[in-house]
């Protein structure tokens, strides 16, 4: 009977505390979280620069348009060719009509291989300069040749006065 009285006392104490004896809850095992796979590092597009000078023309420019200069950045992505160009220092009367990448070493005139698509009247120089971007589609075989030997290629912009070219610069790999 004492055992029965002990159990009854325990039940009364438990009821007075406001609850029933609860079984311990099982501990949860954390579920495995997925491991992030490394994302591939994007390969930068091949980019080249050309310092455009009238003195690089063959023959060099010696008249008023000799003051023209500029910079071109050429970026290749597949067969896409993007030209980012700044031209400055030209006389107010200068009209830049066309621009291309030619095949040829420094001082050697060569054939046009990649055209910017620029046509006469497309650009208006303000205070002797202009900044523009053009993207065109090039020939994959020609682009491969440029990538393999950029020094054998030059960027050339032509003016109305200098149909053969007014500013020119050899391509160099951008750093």
C-alpha angles and dihedrals in degrees: 000000000000088000090053091049091050092052091048091050091049091050091050092050091048092049090048090055089059106248152052126262107273124209112241111264114245114254113250120237109223112245114239113262118222115260113236111240114224113260115232117257108245115244110236116238113253106263128190135184133210125195103217116215134164088223089064091064119104102256097022117243112252105170129081092296089064085090091068117106139151151150132255127197114196120194123189122204112170103307093336115109118193120196119198106185137181118187121183145159097046124142114261090252095058117116117192105209111170141005136191149157109257128196109240144099122253110297093013121106114223143174125284110259105166120029122205090214089237113149134190109284096022093107131052116195116218117199088351096306149080138187120206146156126217129179120196138166115255134192112270093221093052092046090052089054092050091049091050095050114012093169088067091063134067139193114229132185121195129209131201090255094045108041091171092056139296102202128023140172137179117242117252128181110264114236 
